[in-house]
């Protein structure tokens, strides 16, 4: 199947590329099917999470472990069940990125990361009990 | 919105399987106990609202990615 994705161009994908989010995302509960698309600036470690259910809906996400020291959390049993996780090797963690007009102030949501099960192609946005920020500065050392 | 009055130690049952109990109340601050099945998510509303708001902002960020090019050059992301 093909999809025209803003800022990327035409993307080809198959059913096996689709992540299913049973509960969607907070504020986007009806958007359940997503694909992860590499951004065209390959040296930037960012991806687009593109909705297949709502036209033009896409999120910038990145691997939080690249930017944050000591990011560590316990995934609540509820999420382990929802995501059918049998082994931690099955999962990837992404954080939603917000890029404001001043890119220096870009932030990542560490409080509610996206957890993807790459074996079962299921995803969920998981609210952590740990005291992380939903707006953690990506570039804090530059001030 | 359904509004009820409860005294300390009194409860409300939602959906037949969620219990909300008033533990204590003092100076406008109420301690609430919640007993719910494991698959029910419970969060303070502010947390929920903030995550929704951040998601909405992230949905509007796609166009800004190219602005990050020189930022990444200065701070090398750690490789695992």
Backbone of each chain as ProteinMPNN parsed JSONL, in Angstrom:
{"seq_chain_A": "XXXXXXXXXXXXXXXXXXXXXXXXXXXXXXXXXXXXXXXXXXXXXXXXXXXXXXXXXXXXXXXXXXXXXXXXXXXXXXXXXXXXXXXXXXXXXXXXXXXXXXXXXXXXXXXXXXXXXXXXXXXXXXXXXXXXXXXXXXXXXXX", "coords_chain_A": {"N_chain_A": [[0.837, -1.199, 0.0], [0.321, 2.335, -0.493], [1.209, 5.523, 0.817], [0.877, 8.999, 0.98], [3.027, 10.982, 2.629], [3.394, 13.859, 4.505], [6.298, 15.949, 4.276], [7.877, 13.791, 3.799], [7.211, 12.223, 1.56], [6.129, 9.791, -0.839], [5.201, 6.841, 0.747], [5.808, 3.414, 0.967], [4.13, 0.601, 2.274], [3.356, -2.415, 4.125], [0.873, -4.666, 5.526], [2.287, -5.864, 7.566], [3.825, -3.889, 8.559], [2.36, -2.362, 10.185], [1.566, -0.947, 13.293], [-0.559, -1.708, 15.966], [-2.56, 0.165, 18.023], [-4.417, -0.449, 20.602], [-5.813, 1.282, 22.344], [-5.446, 3.663, 21.092], [-3.964, 6.921, 21.129], [-3.48, 9.236, 23.837], [-5.975, 11.614, 23.679], [-6.271, 11.059, 21.056], [-7.898, 8.846, 20.618], [-9.263, 7.348, 18.716], [-7.484, 6.751, 16.781], [-5.845, 4.14, 15.759], [-4.138, 2.669, 14.171], [-0.838, 2.696, 13.107], [2.151, 3.622, 11.316], [5.715, 3.465, 11.395], [7.921, 5.814, 10.281], [10.942, 6.562, 8.715], [12.631, 9.671, 8.985], [13.455, 12.015, 6.34], [15.894, 13.316, 6.721], [18.504, 11.735, 7.268], [20.573, 11.716, 9.155], [19.5, 12.635, 11.467], [18.235, 11.367, 14.434], [15.374, 10.766, 14.375], [11.941, 9.82, 14.039], [8.882, 9.529, 12.189], [5.727, 8.961, 13.493], [3.132, 7.757, 11.91], [-0.279, 8.229, 11.324], [-2.704, 5.911, 10.164], [-5.308, 6.193, 10.238], [-6.264, 8.745, 10.456], [-6.246, 11.443, 8.366], [-3.232, 13.03, 7.448], [-2.259, 13.06, 10.035], [0.476, 12.983, 12.092], [3.252, 12.208, 14.161], [6.223, 13.388, 15.73], [8.809, 11.364, 16.798], [11.317, 9.967, 18.974], [14.16, 8.02, 20.067], [14.343, 7.87, 23.43], [16.503, 7.155, 25.007], [18.757, 7.981, 23.737], [19.014, 10.612, 24.317], [18.659, 11.071, 26.989], [20.076, 10.638, 30.126], [20.122, 7.802, 32.252], [17.4, 7.07, 31.943], [14.825, 5.263, 33.1], [12.446, 2.821, 33.845], [9.7, 1.043, 35.396], [7.506, -1.045, 33.788], [4.093, -1.014, 34.14], [2.088, -3.8, 35.19], [-0.32, -3.903, 33.842], [0.222, -2.72, 31.344], [2.163, -4.434, 30.383], [0.623, -6.665, 29.981], [-1.35, -5.65, 28.146], [0.307, -5.188, 25.982], [1.225, -7.648, 25.379], [3.746, -8.625, 26.2], [6.458, -10.754, 26.259], [9.119, -10.894, 26.553], [11.716, -8.592, 27.27], [13.202, -7.993, 25.063], [11.54, -7.762, 22.984], [10.54, -5.244, 22.765], [10.403, -1.719, 21.835], [11.126, 1.608, 22.825], [9.739, 4.784, 22.536], [9.779, 8.386, 22.543], [7.451, 11.06, 22.474], [7.963, 13.93, 20.582], [8.141, 17.432, 20.89], [8.416, 20.223, 18.897], [8.958, 23.465, 19.157], [8.543, 26.938, 18.006], [11.042, 28.041, 18.584], [13.592, 25.997, 18.14], [15.547, 25.232, 19.942], [14.242, 24.874, 22.283], [13.019, 22.409, 22.181], [11.185, 19.541, 23.244], [10.796, 16.357, 24.941], [8.473, 13.807, 25.69], [8.704, 12.237, 28.541], [7.165, 11.192, 30.455], [5.031, 9.834, 29.483], [5.737, 7.555, 27.586], [5.871, 5.966, 24.306], [5.379, 2.613, 23.868], [6.426, -0.026, 21.96], [5.655, -3.227, 20.752], [7.625, -5.129, 18.929], [7.507, -7.692, 17.951], [4.87, -8.537, 18.086], [3.601, -6.459, 16.935], [2.168, -4.457, 18.294], [1.146, -1.503, 19.98], [1.391, 1.009, 22.603], [0.58, 3.926, 24.487], [2.12, 4.674, 27.413], [1.493, 5.662, 30.628], [3.717, 6.654, 33.023], [4.469, 5.849, 36.438], [6.708, 6.775, 37.603], [8.604, 9.773, 38.401], [8.856, 11.414, 35.935], [9.215, 14.001, 33.416], [6.691, 15.394, 31.31], [7.565, 17.197, 29.593], [10.466, 17.248, 28.791], [13.475, 18.844, 28.317], [15.226, 18.543, 25.288], [17.702, 19.506, 24.591], [19.205, 20.42, 26.827], [21.756, 21.068, 27.734], [22.673, 23.24, 26.437], [22.184, 25.827, 27.268]], "CA_chain_A": [[0.0, 0.0, 0.0], [1.124, 3.559, -0.542], [0.658, 6.649, 1.547], [1.609, 10.25, 0.813], [3.293, 11.499, 3.973], [3.992, 15.199, 4.501], [7.709, 16.087, 4.624], [8.626, 12.571, 3.475], [6.91, 11.805, 0.194], [5.289, 8.598, -0.9], [5.745, 5.758, 1.56], [5.207, 2.097, 0.709], [4.113, -0.224, 3.472], [2.469, -3.577, 4.075], [0.182, -4.933, 6.791], [3.235, -6.256, 8.608], [4.489, -2.684, 9.078], [1.389, -1.578, 10.959], [1.449, -1.138, 14.741], [-1.943, -1.509, 16.397], [-2.701, 0.735, 19.358], [-5.774, -0.762, 21.031], [-6.458, 2.453, 22.94], [-5.013, 4.877, 20.413], [-3.092, 7.765, 21.944], [-4.287, 10.155, 24.632], [-6.461, 12.707, 22.844], [-6.462, 10.526, 19.699], [-8.26, 7.458, 20.949], [-9.774, 6.619, 17.551], [-6.39, 6.475, 15.842], [-5.303, 2.899, 16.294], [-3.153, 2.041, 13.302], [0.275, 3.598, 12.816], [3.417, 3.088, 10.818], [6.881, 4.25, 11.811], [8.579, 6.198, 9.042], [12.211, 7.272, 8.879], [12.564, 11.006, 8.395], [14.379, 12.076, 5.209], [17.216, 13.768, 7.17], [18.877, 10.478, 7.919], [21.495, 11.845, 10.292], [18.731, 12.97, 12.663], [17.657, 10.118, 14.965], [13.957, 10.977, 14.631], [11.018, 9.122, 13.161], [7.5, 9.978, 12.218], [4.687, 7.965, 13.734], [2.116, 8.259, 10.986], [-1.578, 7.594, 11.508], [-3.389, 5.419, 8.971], [-6.739, 6.376, 10.458], [-6.631, 10.154, 10.347], [-5.46, 12.058, 7.313], [-2.25, 14.044, 7.806], [-1.862, 13.041, 11.437], [1.773, 12.36, 12.289], [3.956, 12.669, 15.353], [7.671, 13.214, 15.729], [9.222, 10.56, 17.949], [12.717, 9.584, 18.975], [14.592, 7.097, 21.102], [14.695, 8.729, 24.563], [17.777, 6.752, 25.604], [19.828, 8.716, 23.054], [19.072, 11.992, 24.785], [18.445, 11.192, 28.433], [20.824, 9.708, 30.966], [19.395, 7.13, 33.339], [15.951, 6.931, 31.78], [14.593, 3.899, 33.547], [11.122, 2.719, 34.463], [9.039, -0.249, 35.453], [6.264, -1.016, 33.044], [3.028, -1.591, 34.963], [1.578, -5.096, 34.709], [-1.406, -3.661, 32.897], [0.792, -2.465, 30.023], [2.827, -5.664, 29.942], [-0.473, -7.489, 29.474], [-1.918, -5.05, 26.93], [1.279, -5.265, 24.893], [1.598, -9.073, 25.234], [5.205, -8.696, 26.254], [6.992, -11.964, 26.893], [10.529, -10.653, 26.842], [11.997, -7.178, 27.017], [13.854, -7.821, 23.76], [10.522, -7.544, 21.951], [9.974, -3.905, 22.753], [11.141, -0.474, 21.627], [10.513, 2.736, 23.525], [9.897, 6.072, 21.853], [9.156, 9.523, 23.209], [6.847, 12.05, 21.574], [8.792, 15.134, 20.569], [7.489, 18.689, 20.53], [9.386, 21.197, 18.375], [8.282, 24.763, 19.082], [9.15, 27.89, 17.074], [12.463, 28.041, 18.902], [13.927, 24.569, 18.226], [16.373, 25.011, 21.14], [13.348, 24.507, 23.38], [12.327, 21.156, 21.881], [11.027, 18.686, 24.421], [10.353, 14.985, 24.737], [7.562, 13.377, 26.741], [9.248, 11.067, 29.231], [6.159, 10.73, 31.411], [4.12, 8.925, 28.792], [6.397, 7.085, 26.36], [5.214, 4.97, 23.467], [6.073, 1.327, 23.929], [6.021, -0.845, 20.821], [6.074, -4.628, 20.721], [8.008, -5.337, 17.526], [7.156, -9.051, 17.525], [3.426, -8.67, 17.94], [3.139, -5.258, 16.244], [1.179, -3.766, 19.132], [1.749, -0.354, 20.652], [0.564, 1.693, 23.598], [1.192, 5.04, 25.194], [2.094, 4.202, 28.789], [1.755, 6.709, 31.616], [4.584, 6.093, 34.051], [4.308, 6.35, 37.798], [7.947, 7.462, 37.963], [8.47, 11.219, 38.327], [9.484, 12.018, 34.764], [8.472, 15.14, 32.877], [6.11, 15.261, 29.974], [8.253, 18.175, 28.74], [11.879, 17.217, 29.144], [14.24, 19.522, 27.263], [16.138, 17.661, 24.556], [19.024, 20.109, 24.419], [19.361, 21.262, 28.005], [23.115, 21.484, 28.062], [23.142, 24.339, 25.598], [21.809, 27.172, 27.763]], "C_chain_A": [[0.869, 1.244, 0.0], [0.416, 4.656, 0.216], [1.514, 7.875, 1.277], [1.775, 10.872, 2.19], [3.964, 12.858, 3.858], [5.443, 15.133, 4.93], [8.544, 14.854, 4.266], [8.453, 12.207, 2.005], [6.059, 10.554, 0.231], [5.963, 7.458, -0.146], [5.035, 4.468, 1.205], [5.235, 1.291, 1.99], [3.197, -1.421, 3.261], [1.802, -3.738, 5.437], [1.174, -5.236, 7.912], [4.021, -5.074, 9.15], [3.602, -1.932, 10.06], [1.412, -1.957, 12.434], [0.005, -0.832, 15.135], [-1.97, -1.015, 17.839], [-4.154, 0.549, 19.784], [-6.513, 0.463, 21.565], [-6.046, 3.757, 22.265], [-3.967, 5.606, 21.24], [-3.984, 8.704, 22.739], [-4.673, 11.362, 23.784], [-6.728, 12.265, 21.413], [-6.866, 9.058, 19.819], [-8.756, 6.667, 19.751], [-8.684, 6.263, 16.551], [-5.62, 5.281, 16.356], [-4.201, 2.29, 15.435], [-2.097, 3.062, 12.892], [1.401, 2.853, 12.113], [4.535, 4.036, 11.24], [7.695, 4.54, 10.556], [9.866, 6.96, 9.351], [12.075, 8.671, 8.306], [13.649, 11.136, 7.323], [15.784, 12.572, 5.581], [17.849, 12.633, 7.965], [19.835, 10.626, 9.1], [20.769, 12.243, 11.576], [18.017, 11.712, 13.168], [16.182, 10.264, 15.315], [13.126, 10.22, 13.604], [9.684, 9.836, 13.19], [6.618, 8.786, 12.538], [3.476, 8.464, 12.977], [0.813, 7.499, 11.169], [-2.136, 7.126, 10.169], [-4.89, 5.676, 9.075], [-7.191, 7.822, 10.356], [-5.673, 10.843, 9.394], [-4.494, 13.098, 7.88], [-1.866, 14.069, 9.285], [-0.54, 12.31, 11.582], [2.487, 13.013, 13.459], [5.452, 12.482, 15.157], [8.048, 12.424, 16.979], [10.718, 10.265, 17.846], [12.98, 8.601, 20.103], [15.058, 7.909, 22.316], [16.062, 8.399, 25.159], [18.964, 7.433, 24.93], [20.049, 10.084, 23.694], [19.075, 12.121, 26.302], [19.279, 10.157, 29.171], [19.889, 9.039, 31.948], [17.892, 7.102, 33.165], [15.612, 5.475, 32.065], [13.205, 3.835, 34.162], [10.66, 1.274, 34.502], [7.742, -0.137, 34.678], [5.19, -1.736, 33.853], [2.5, -2.87, 34.332], [0.493, -4.921, 33.652], [-0.864, -3.498, 31.484], [1.502, -3.702, 29.483], [1.787, -6.612, 29.339], [-1.032, -6.954, 28.168], [-0.993, -5.247, 25.734], [1.757, -6.692, 24.645], [3.106, -9.265, 25.262], [5.635, -9.975, 26.955], [8.442, -11.768, 27.288], [10.847, -9.211, 26.489], [12.68, -6.958, 25.668], [12.837, -7.52, 22.661], [10.179, -6.085, 21.766], [10.965, -2.804, 22.379], [10.388, 0.628, 22.337], [10.774, 4.001, 22.729], [9.258, 7.17, 22.688], [8.605, 10.48, 22.174], [7.631, 13.346, 21.699], [7.962, 16.345, 20.16], [8.574, 19.668, 20.098], [8.683, 22.538, 18.243], [8.986, 25.686, 18.083], [10.642, 28.037, 17.324], [12.921, 26.599, 19.119], [14.831, 24.232, 19.418], [15.525, 24.501, 22.297], [12.558, 23.237, 23.095], [12.293, 20.253, 23.107], [10.593, 17.286, 24.013], [9.498, 14.582, 25.937], [8.091, 12.096, 27.374], [8.227, 10.449, 30.178], [5.236, 9.682, 30.767], [4.745, 8.443, 27.492], [5.494, 6.153, 25.553], [6.041, 3.696, 23.577], [5.536, 0.46, 22.808], [6.531, -2.267, 20.987], [6.331, -4.97, 19.257], [7.67, -6.734, 17.018], [5.668, -9.131, 17.208], [2.804, -7.468, 17.237], [1.975, -4.586, 16.987], [1.887, -2.584, 19.778], [0.811, 0.227, 21.687], [1.325, 2.889, 24.136], [1.013, 4.747, 26.681], [2.42, 5.337, 29.75], [2.551, 6.101, 32.768], [4.26, 6.668, 35.419], [5.564, 7.1, 38.242], [7.813, 8.958, 37.671], [9.22, 11.807, 37.138], [8.594, 13.124, 34.227], [7.862, 14.831, 31.532], [6.769, 16.259, 29.023], [9.711, 18.257, 29.156], [12.67, 17.852, 28.009], [15.217, 18.554, 26.605], [17.555, 18.185, 24.583], [19.414, 20.921, 25.624], [20.768, 21.758, 28.25], [23.549, 22.742, 27.33], [22.852, 25.712, 26.154], [23.006, 27.92, 28.326]], "O_chain_A": [[2.018, 1.21, 0.442], [-0.813, 4.716, 0.256], [2.741, 7.802, 1.337], [0.797, 11.242, 2.84], [4.988, 12.993, 3.188], [5.799, 14.37, 5.828], [9.766, 14.864, 4.41], [9.422, 11.921, 1.302], [5.356, 10.291, 1.206], [7.134, 7.15, -0.37], [3.806, 4.424, 1.146], [6.232, 1.29, 2.712], [2.376, -1.442, 2.345], [2.132, -3.027, 6.385], [0.927, -4.903, 9.072], [4.799, -5.225, 10.092], [4.044, -0.973, 10.693], [1.293, -3.13, 12.788], [-0.576, 0.163, 14.7], [-1.475, -1.677, 18.75], [-5.025, 1.312, 19.366], [-7.694, 0.659, 21.277], [-6.273, 4.837, 22.81], [-3.184, 4.986, 21.959], [-5.128, 8.943, 22.353], [-3.81, 12.049, 23.238], [-7.339, 13.002, 20.638], [-6.267, 8.168, 19.215], [-8.683, 5.438, 19.756], [-8.938, 5.549, 15.581], [-4.827, 5.402, 17.289], [-3.415, 1.479, 15.924], [-2.415, 4.144, 12.399], [1.584, 1.647, 12.28], [4.328, 5.237, 11.417], [8.11, 3.62, 9.852], [9.867, 7.892, 10.156], [11.467, 8.848, 7.25], [14.661, 10.439, 7.389], [16.75, 12.299, 4.869], [17.737, 12.584, 9.189], [19.896, 9.744, 9.956], [21.356, 12.194, 12.657], [17.282, 11.069, 12.418], [15.774, 9.925, 16.426], [13.546, 10.009, 12.466], [9.395, 10.632, 14.084], [6.748, 7.725, 11.926], [2.866, 9.466, 13.349], [0.8, 6.268, 11.168], [-2.058, 7.838, 9.168], [-5.645, 5.416, 8.138], [-8.381, 8.09, 10.187], [-4.457, 10.83, 9.585], [-4.882, 13.941, 8.689], [-1.213, 15.01, 9.735], [-0.444, 11.134, 11.231], [2.343, 14.209, 13.711], [5.892, 11.538, 14.501], [7.649, 12.779, 18.088], [11.301, 10.31, 16.763], [12.137, 8.382, 20.973], [16.086, 8.579, 22.231], [16.708, 9.265, 25.749], [20.061, 7.46, 25.489], [21.143, 10.643, 23.619], [19.452, 13.163, 26.838], [19.206, 8.961, 28.888], [18.947, 9.67, 32.428], [17.166, 7.11, 34.159], [16.058, 4.571, 31.359], [12.833, 4.722, 34.93], [11.142, 0.414, 33.765], [6.963, 0.788, 34.904], [5.342, -2.904, 34.209], [2.465, -3.01, 33.11], [0.404, -5.692, 32.697], [-1.411, -4.06, 30.535], [1.453, -3.987, 28.287], [2.034, -7.268, 28.328], [-1.177, -7.696, 27.196], [-1.453, -5.448, 24.61], [2.61, -6.915, 23.786], [3.666, -9.986, 24.436], [5.235, -10.249, 28.087], [8.935, -12.389, 28.23], [10.312, -8.67, 25.521], [12.726, -5.826, 25.185], [13.194, -7.088, 21.565], [9.599, -5.704, 20.749], [12.174, -2.928, 22.571], [9.162, 0.592, 22.441], [11.9, 4.256, 22.3], [8.318, 6.924, 23.445], [9.211, 10.69, 21.124], [7.923, 13.799, 22.805], [7.183, 16.289, 19.208], [9.529, 19.915, 20.833], [7.894, 22.734, 17.319], [9.916, 25.264, 17.394], [11.423, 28.146, 16.379], [12.664, 26.031, 20.18], [14.877, 23.082, 19.855], [16.013, 23.791, 23.176], [11.519, 23.014, 23.716], [13.238, 20.205, 23.895], [10.099, 17.057, 22.909], [9.78, 14.978, 27.068], [7.945, 11.008, 26.816], [8.401, 9.324, 30.646], [4.736, 8.775, 31.433], [4.336, 8.869, 26.412], [4.498, 5.63, 26.053], [7.259, 3.714, 23.398], [4.33, 0.234, 22.715], [7.695, -2.484, 21.321], [5.406, -5.086, 18.454], [7.558, -6.95, 15.811], [5.259, -9.711, 16.203], [1.602, -7.463, 16.972], [0.962, -4.209, 16.399], [3.078, -2.652, 20.084], [-0.395, -0.017, 21.666], [2.552, 2.872, 24.23], [-0.112, 4.591, 27.156], [3.507, 5.911, 29.689], [2.106, 5.147, 33.406], [3.836, 7.816, 35.545], [5.509, 7.947, 39.133], [7.026, 9.368, 36.818], [10.129, 12.616, 37.321], [7.402, 13.191, 34.523], [8.435, 14.105, 30.719], [6.572, 16.194, 27.81], [10.134, 19.22, 29.795], [12.543, 17.436, 26.858], [15.946, 17.834, 27.287], [18.508, 17.407, 24.596], [19.918, 22.032, 25.464], [20.953, 22.778, 28.914], [24.643, 23.257, 27.558], [23.255, 26.7, 25.54], [22.867, 29.056, 28.78]]}, "seq_chain_B": "XXXXXXXXXXXXXXXXXXXXXXXXXXXXXXXXXXXXXXXXXXXXXXXXXXXXXXXXXXXXXXXXXXXXXXXXXXXXXXXX", "coords_chain_B": {"N_chain_B": [[-22.559, 15.663, 34.711], [-22.46, 13.462, 37.409], [-23.301, 14.233, 40.7], [-22.543, 13.606, 44.003], [-22.944, 13.435, 47.554], [-20.646, 12.496, 50.021], [-19.585, 11.07, 53.108], [-16.663, 10.861, 55.228], [-15.099, 7.706, 54.831], [-17.191, 6.645, 53.42], [-18.413, 5.184, 50.341], [-18.388, 4.98, 46.705], [-19.665, 3.105, 44.004], [-18.567, 2.287, 40.835], [-19.601, 1.225, 37.652], [-20.036, -1.288, 38.666], [-17.663, -2.543, 39.4], [-15.676, -0.883, 40.268], [-14.45, 0.765, 43.035], [-14.761, 3.776, 44.745], [-13.527, 5.435, 47.406], [-13.991, 7.672, 50.105], [-11.428, 8.592, 52.045], [-10.435, 10.425, 53.922], [-11.026, 13.868, 54.846], [-9.942, 17.245, 54.766], [-9.582, 20.669, 55.258], [-10.286, 21.326, 52.561], [-8.919, 19.431, 51.182], [-8.996, 16.211, 49.949], [-8.631, 12.816, 50.719], [-8.581, 10.092, 48.67], [-9.519, 6.782, 48.086], [-9.041, 4.155, 45.741], [-10.341, 1.283, 44.324], [-9.828, -0.909, 41.84], [-10.156, -2.969, 38.868], [-7.221, -4.42, 37.372], [-6.893, -3.646, 34.721], [-7.861, -1.149, 34.454], [-7.169, 2.197, 33.938], [-5.909, 4.699, 36.02], [-5.503, 8.043, 36.715], [-4.329, 11.228, 37.997], [-6.204, 14.026, 37.027], [-4.827, 16.231, 35.989], [-2.434, 15.167, 35.071], [-3.293, 13.539, 33.008], [-4.522, 15.472, 31.324], [-2.3, 16.961, 30.666], [-0.741, 15.175, 29.212], [-2.379, 14.711, 27.018], [-2.346, 17.255, 25.923], [0.368, 17.566, 25.308], [0.612, 15.565, 23.4], [-0.975, 16.641, 21.383], [0.507, 18.884, 20.708], [2.784, 17.63, 19.779], [1.787, 16.512, 17.499], [1.719, 18.646, 15.874], [4.278, 19.163, 15.253], [5.677, 18.094, 13.165], [6.607, 19.525, 10.912], [8.743, 20.893, 11.896], [11.064, 19.476, 12.076], [13.346, 19.675, 10.408], [14.582, 21.889, 11.425], [16.135, 21.014, 13.451], [18.561, 20.154, 12.655], [21.179, 21.437, 12.963], [21.306, 21.403, 15.698], [21.691, 18.792, 16.484], [24.19, 18.282, 15.583], [25.811, 19.646, 17.42], [25.339, 18.538, 19.94], [26.205, 15.392, 20.591], [24.273, 12.575, 20.228], [24.025, 9.887, 22.579], [25.325, 6.704, 21.818], [24.012, 3.495, 22.015]], "CA_chain_B": [[-21.724, 15.049, 35.744], [-23.228, 13.033, 38.576], [-22.716, 14.788, 41.921], [-23.042, 12.958, 45.217], [-22.235, 13.791, 48.789], [-20.216, 11.337, 50.806], [-18.811, 11.403, 54.323], [-15.466, 10.015, 55.381], [-15.309, 6.25, 54.898], [-18.255, 6.176, 52.54], [-17.894, 4.821, 49.009], [-19.203, 4.98, 45.488], [-19.28, 1.998, 43.121], [-18.726, 2.631, 39.413], [-19.557, 0.089, 36.722], [-20.126, -2.547, 39.391], [-16.393, -3.147, 39.797], [-14.702, 0.127, 40.701], [-14.895, 1.415, 44.261], [-14.102, 5.032, 45.093], [-13.842, 5.629, 48.83], [-13.464, 8.871, 50.76], [-10.649, 8.136, 53.201], [-10.51, 11.513, 54.902], [-11.062, 15.177, 54.19], [-9.491, 18.287, 55.696], [-9.165, 21.918, 54.605], [-10.459, 21.306, 51.111], [-8.112, 18.381, 50.557], [-9.667, 14.938, 50.202], [-7.874, 11.604, 50.383], [-9.511, 9.184, 47.996], [-8.993, 5.442, 47.812], [-9.711, 3.573, 44.573], [-10.146, -0.141, 44.125], [-10.312, -1.149, 40.471], [-9.446, -4.051, 38.187], [-5.894, -4.036, 36.908], [-6.891, -3.074, 33.377], [-8.431, 0.201, 34.492], [-6.142, 3.219, 34.158], [-6.331, 5.773, 36.917], [-4.493, 9.1, 36.826], [-4.806, 12.565, 38.327], [-6.67, 14.647, 35.789], [-3.804, 17.146, 35.441], [-1.473, 14.335, 34.333], [-3.995, 13.145, 31.787], [-4.671, 16.656, 30.476], [-0.999, 17.386, 30.167], [-0.305, 14.239, 28.175], [-3.184, 15.002, 25.824], [-1.858, 18.516, 25.381], [1.677, 17.307, 24.696], [0.367, 14.798, 22.173], [-1.493, 17.555, 20.356], [1.649, 19.699, 20.269], [3.679, 16.769, 18.997], [1.145, 16.31, 16.195], [1.955, 19.831, 15.062], [5.726, 19.396, 15.21], [6.33, 17.394, 12.058], [7.283, 20.453, 10.012], [9.89, 21.53, 12.543], [12.199, 18.545, 12.212], [14.547, 20.143, 9.708], [15.23, 22.923, 12.246], [16.981, 20.394, 14.475], [19.798, 19.642, 12.042], [22.435, 21.91, 13.578], [21.296, 21.084, 17.129], [22.201, 17.437, 16.698], [25.626, 18.332, 15.352], [26.53, 20.139, 18.597], [25.268, 17.558, 21.039], [26.16, 14.061, 20.0], [23.459, 11.647, 21.011], [24.787, 8.713, 23.001], [24.97, 5.479, 21.106], [23.961, 2.41, 22.999]], "C_chain_B": [[-22.596, 14.673, 36.936], [-22.555, 13.567, 39.839], [-23.375, 14.16, 43.129], [-22.318, 13.54, 46.416], [-21.878, 12.525, 49.536], [-19.501, 11.847, 52.042], [-17.565, 10.53, 54.338], [-15.873, 8.559, 55.525], [-16.481, 5.75, 54.089], [-17.726, 6.006, 51.121], [-18.907, 5.012, 47.906], [-18.734, 3.8, 44.646], [-19.589, 2.405, 41.68], [-18.653, 1.36, 38.59], [-19.591, -1.268, 37.425], [-18.802, -3.102, 39.865], [-15.311, -2.149, 40.186], [-15.242, 0.817, 41.944], [-14.076, 2.674, 44.506], [-14.505, 5.36, 46.521], [-13.221, 6.92, 49.339], [-12.749, 8.413, 52.035], [-10.713, 9.171, 54.314], [-10.571, 12.828, 54.161], [-10.719, 16.253, 55.212], [-9.068, 19.492, 54.893], [-9.243, 21.874, 53.082], [-9.623, 20.248, 50.407], [-8.72, 17.036, 50.936], [-8.744, 13.782, 49.85], [-8.855, 10.585, 49.854], [-8.833, 7.845, 47.759], [-9.751, 4.83, 46.659], [-9.338, 2.11, 44.426], [-10.707, -0.479, 42.749], [-9.566, -2.315, 39.863], [-8.16, -3.531, 37.558], [-5.912, -3.348, 35.551], [-7.509, -1.671, 33.318], [-7.331, 1.208, 34.801], [-6.686, 4.332, 35.034], [-5.209, 6.791, 37.026], [-5.127, 10.366, 37.351], [-5.16, 13.257, 37.013], [-5.598, 15.526, 35.159], [-2.786, 16.368, 34.607], [-2.059, 13.97, 32.975], [-4.106, 14.311, 30.814], [-3.346, 17.064, 29.866], [-0.515, 16.46, 29.055], [-1.084, 14.46, 26.888], [-2.659, 16.256, 25.134], [-0.501, 18.334, 24.703], [1.523, 16.52, 23.405], [-0.083, 15.724, 21.052], [-0.36, 18.436, 19.828], [2.598, 18.882, 19.407], [3.112, 16.55, 17.598], [1.377, 17.498, 15.288], [3.441, 20.084, 14.825], [6.417, 18.857, 13.978], [7.137, 18.331, 11.171], [8.563, 21.022, 10.588], [11.154, 20.699, 12.567], [13.474, 19.057, 11.551], [15.295, 21.209, 10.503], [16.214, 22.313, 13.235], [18.349, 19.987, 13.948], [21.056, 20.126, 12.751], [22.468, 21.636, 15.075], [21.958, 19.739, 17.368], [23.707, 17.427, 16.486], [26.375, 18.69, 16.612], [26.497, 19.139, 19.739], [25.165, 16.185, 20.427], [25.288, 13.154, 20.832], [24.303, 10.447, 21.409], [24.361, 7.538, 22.158], [24.997, 4.353, 22.115], [24.785, 1.223, 22.523]], "O_chain_B": [[-23.385, 15.489, 37.412], [-21.354, 13.369, 40.024], [-24.598, 14.176, 43.269], [-21.214, 14.069, 46.297], [-22.688, 11.608, 49.67], [-18.89, 12.915, 52.028], [-17.437, 9.585, 53.559], [-16.829, 8.215, 56.221], [-16.747, 4.548, 54.068], [-16.719, 6.606, 50.746], [-20.104, 5.18, 48.14], [-17.536, 3.523, 44.579], [-20.705, 2.808, 41.351], [-17.773, 0.523, 38.79], [-19.214, -2.282, 36.838], [-18.788, -4.043, 40.659], [-14.162, -2.529, 40.408], [-16.337, 1.38, 41.93], [-12.846, 2.64, 44.478], [-15.687, 5.543, 46.813], [-12.066, 7.225, 49.041], [-13.373, 7.915, 52.972], [-10.998, 8.859, 55.47], [-10.212, 12.904, 52.986], [-11.142, 16.191, 56.367], [-8.285, 19.37, 53.951], [-8.334, 22.349, 52.401], [-9.615, 20.174, 49.178], [-8.934, 16.759, 52.117], [-8.136, 13.782, 48.779], [-9.842, 10.255, 50.511], [-7.698, 7.792, 47.284], [-10.973, 4.958, 46.585], [-8.16, 1.753, 44.407], [-11.909, -0.355, 42.513], [-8.456, -2.628, 40.292], [-8.038, -2.344, 37.253], [-5.029, -2.541, 35.261], [-7.653, -1.093, 32.241], [-6.64, 1.086, 35.813], [-7.785, 4.839, 34.811], [-4.085, 6.442, 37.389], [-6.328, 10.575, 37.18], [-4.474, 13.079, 36.007], [-5.469, 15.567, 33.936], [-2.331, 16.846, 33.568], [-1.4, 14.082, 31.941], [-3.821, 14.166, 29.625], [-3.274, 17.461, 28.703], [0.058, 16.919, 28.067], [-0.518, 14.403, 25.796], [-2.546, 16.303, 23.909], [-0.26, 18.896, 23.634], [2.225, 16.778, 22.427], [0.371, 15.605, 19.913], [-0.285, 18.7, 18.628], [3.147, 19.381, 18.425], [3.862, 16.417, 16.631], [1.249, 17.384, 14.069], [3.815, 21.11, 14.258], [7.598, 19.121, 13.755], [8.229, 17.977, 10.725], [9.383, 21.574, 9.854], [12.199, 21.161, 13.025], [14.566, 18.883, 12.092], [16.49, 21.419, 10.296], [17.044, 23.026, 13.799], [19.2, 19.527, 14.71], [21.914, 19.317, 13.105], [23.544, 21.634, 15.673], [22.697, 19.565, 18.337], [24.423, 16.659, 17.129], [27.442, 18.137, 16.88], [27.499, 18.921, 20.42], [24.155, 15.847, 19.811], [25.537, 12.98, 22.025], [25.194, 10.035, 20.666], [23.186, 7.389, 21.823], [25.889, 4.271, 22.96], [24.866, 0.21, 23.217]]}, "name": "protein", "num_of_chains": 2, "seq": "XXXXXXXXXXXXXXXXXXXXXXXXXXXXXXXXXXXXXXXXXXXXXXXXXXXXXXXXXXXXXXXXXXXXXXXXXXXXXXXXXXXXXXXXXXXXXXXXXXXXXXXXXXXXXXXXXXXXXXXXXXXXXXXXXXXXXXXXXXXXXXXXXXXXXXXXXXXXXXXXXXXXXXXXXXXXXXXXXXXXXXXXXXXXXXXXXXXXXXXXXXXXXXXXXXXXXXXXXXXXXXX"}
